[in-house]
Amino acid sequence: MTQEKVRRRERSAPVGRNDDCPCGSGRKFKRCCREGAGRPAASPVAPSARPTPTGGPPPPAPGAADAIVPPLTLVLAFCSIVYELLLGQALSAFLGNTVLRYSVTMGLYLVSMGIGAMLAQARVLARPVVSLQIVELALTVLGAGAVLLLCVADAAGVPGPLFWLLAHGLIVSIGVLSGLEIPLLIELRSRHDPHAASGVLGVDYVGAFLGTVTFAFFFYPRLGLIPTTFVVAALNAAVGLSLGAFRRRVEPSVRPRHRRLLGVQAALLLVLVGCIVAAPSINEFSLDLYLDR
């Protein structure tokens, strides 16, 4: 028996609260249809207007730019670990003791990433797009020139302690910048994804694994150190350029700076393409420096 029929029954012969419900459920009227009698039907709520489980407003729908955050994270983690492997291999060539060089390089890299993550305070996260552009620009320059700079320093006869400081300063710098990337990527993603941190970290670990495998089985044996630095730095520059997809997320007051950074990144990418083309000659030059020291 429907609620409408129950109402008709109530009007024709009033039903007491403790009487059996006229709908035939076997329950008392006060525990059954009386609870819903006279209650207005709930109005449908559009999915986009439904509150979140925490009671706050629903997150905005993801846009096209938000969809590229995971692949960007993968590429950046790939580049970051390859930079450190390049430095570890270069130091083992210049200073010997491969196990020691790789162990110190990876240890410094990890602690520097932690420092970089802690440096991502509110001022940095307030403008994630521009901040990430600056980080990528710095990583592109450092990554492209680190190994070549060590070759020149070694050939110039830089004293051992200064050479050690230069090499490990490069390791720490790249690690700090890589650590800054992760909170900024999370900030870009968390605009519509409340679980952005776990997703970004998961993709970051996968990218680091792919970088180690690619370095061991392709970059180092097939390309060599110097050409690899240019290829990986070009990938970094391409990521910096792709941040132009987030231009709508940039505050109007910093959009001119955003455009200038894109221009610098584009020019740097063109230079790196030229370096990749000239990589055999540059690689030969670096080998001559190493052998003539």
N, C-alpha and C positions, 0 to 999 in steps of 0.2 A: 504494500500500500504506500503510495507516494505521500510526501508531506502535504500536498494540496488536499488529498483525501483526508488526511488527519485533521487539517484545519476545518474541512466541512463537517467532519464528525464532531469536532469540538463545538462548532456553532449549533449543530442540531441537538447534541446531547453532551453537555460539558463532561470532560474526563478529569478525574482527580489526579493529583500529583502521584499518589501511591497506587493508582489503578494500573492494570496491564495496558501496555501501549496498544492503540488500535491498529498499528502497522503489522502486528502479528509477530513481532520479534521475540516475544516472551519476556521482555524486560519491562521494568517499571517505566511509566510514562515520563517521570521526572528525569530518568537516566537515558532516555532514548530520544524520541522526536520532539519532546518539549524543549530540549536544549537548542534545537535548530529552528524551532517555530518562530517565525517573525524575524529571523536573522537575515539581513541582506546578503545576497550572493556576492562572493568575493570577485572583485574586478580583476581581470587578467593583467599581469604585469609584464611588460616587455622585457626580454632577456637582458637588453642593454641597461635597463633601469633597475634591475634587481641588485640589492646590496651585496657586498662581498661577505664571506663568512665572518670577517672581523667587524662587520657593521659599518665600514667606511664606504665611500663612493666607489663604484666599479672603475677598474682601470680603463684607460682609453684603448680603443681597438688598435692592434698593431698595424703599422704602415709598411710600405715597401722597404723603407730604409731599415726598419727594425729587423727585417728578415735576414739582412746581411751580417748582423752582428756575430752569429756563430761561425760562418766561414772566415770572417775577419779575425776572430779569436784563434782559429786553427792556424791561419797563416802567420800571425804574429808570434804564437808560441813556437812554431816551426823555425822562424827566423831567429828568435832569441836563443834557442838552444844551439843552433848551428853556429852563431857568432861565438859562443863560449867554447864550442868544440874546436873551432878554428884557432882561437887563442891558445887553448890547451895544447893542440898539436904544434903550433908555432913555438911555444915556450919549450916544449920537449925537444924541438930541433935546436933551439938556441942555447938552452941551459942543460939539456940532458935529463935523465931520470924521468921517463914517461909517466910512471905510476904516480910519482910525487906531483908532477905538474898537473895531471888530470884531476887528482884528488883535491889539490888546493884550488884549482880553477872551479870545479863544481861546488866545493864548499863555500867559496867566496860568492859564487853566483847565487846560491840559495839564500844565504844570509842577506845579500844585497837586495834580492827580491823582497824579502820581508821588510827591509828598511824602506824600500820604495813604496810598498803597500801602506806602510804607516805614515808616509809623507802625504798621502792622498787625503788631505783634510778638506773641510767644507769649501774653502776658497778655490781649490783645484776642481772639486767635484761640481761646483756651481756652474761651470762652463765646460762640460765634458768633451764637447766636440773640439773646441779650440785647444783645450789642454792636451787632448789626444793627438791633435795635429802637431803640436810642438814636440811632444814625446817622439812621434814617428819621424819627424824631421831630424831630431838629434840622433836617434838610433840609426837612421839611414847613413848619416855622415860618419858616425863612429864605426858602424859595422863595415862600411866600405873601405875605410882607411886604416883600421886597426892593425891588420897584419902587415900591410905595406909600411906603415909607420914604424913597426918593430924592426922590419928589414933595414930601413934607412938608419934607425938608431943603432942597430948592431954594427952596420957597416961604418958608421961614423965613430965608432969606438966609445960610445957612451959608457961610463963606468958601471960596473956591475950593480951596485946598490941603486943607482938612478934608473938603470934599465929595469931592474926588478920593480921599482916603484911605478914606472911608466906602464909596464905590462899589467900589473895587478890593479893599477888605477883604471885601466881600460876595462878590465873584468868587472870591477865594482860599478863603474859608471853604466855599463850595459845592463848589469843586474838591477840596479836601482831603477833605471828607465823601464825595464821589463816589469818590475814590480808595480810601477805606477800604472801600467797598461790595464792590469786586471780590474782594479776598482773603477776605472773609467769605463771599461767595457760593461761592467755590471751596471753602472749608472745609466748607460745608454739603453741597456736591455730592460732594466727594472721599471721603466716608464709604463710598461703594460704587462710585465711578467713578475709577479711577486716572488717567484722562485728563481730569479735570474742568476743569483750567485752560484747555485749548484750547477746550473747549465753551463755557465761560462767556465767555471773551474773544470768541469768534466771535459769540455772541448779543449781547454788549454792543455790538459794532461795528454790527450790524444795527439795534439799537435806536436808536443815535445817528443813523444815517442816516435812519431813519423820523422821528425827532424834528425834524431839520433840514427835511425835506420838508414835514412837517405844519405846522411853524411858518411856513414861507414861503408856503404855498398855502392854509392854512386859518386857523390861529390868529391871525396878525397881521392879514391883510386882513378876516377875518370877525368875529372876537371883539374884537380889540384887546389891549393889553398887560395891563391890570388884570384883566379877566375870565379871560384865559389863565392868569395866575398862580394864580387860585383853582382852576381846573379841574385844572391839572397838580399843584398841591399836594394836591388831593383824591385824585388817583391815587397819590401818594406815601403819603398816609395809609392808603389802602386796602391798599397793599403792607405797611405796618407792621402792620395788623390781620391780614393773612393769615399772618403769622409765628406766629400762635397754632397753626397746623397742626403746628409743630415742638415743641409743648409736651413731648412725650416725650423730646426731646433736651436738655431743660433740666435741669440738676442740681437735686435737691430743695432745696438750700440757697438757690437764687436764684429758685425758682418764684414766691414772693410778689412779687418785683420784676418778674418777667415778666408776671404778671397786672396789676400796677399800670400798667406801660407800655402794655399792651393797653387798659386803661381810659382812659388819657390820650389814646391815639391815636384811640379811638372818639369821645371828646368833641371832639377836634380835627376829626375828619371831619364831625361834625354842624355845628360852627361853619363849616366851609368850605362845606358844602352851603347854609347860610344866606347866606354871602357870595356864592355863585354866583347865588342867587335875587335878592339885592340888588345884583348886579354893575352893572346900568345906572346906579343912583344913585351907587354908589361911583366908577364910571368918570367920571361927570359931575363929581363932586366933585374928582377928581384933575385933570381938564381945567381946571376953574376955577382950581385952584391954579397950574397951569402957565401959564395965560394971564394971571393977575393978578400974576405975579411982577415 
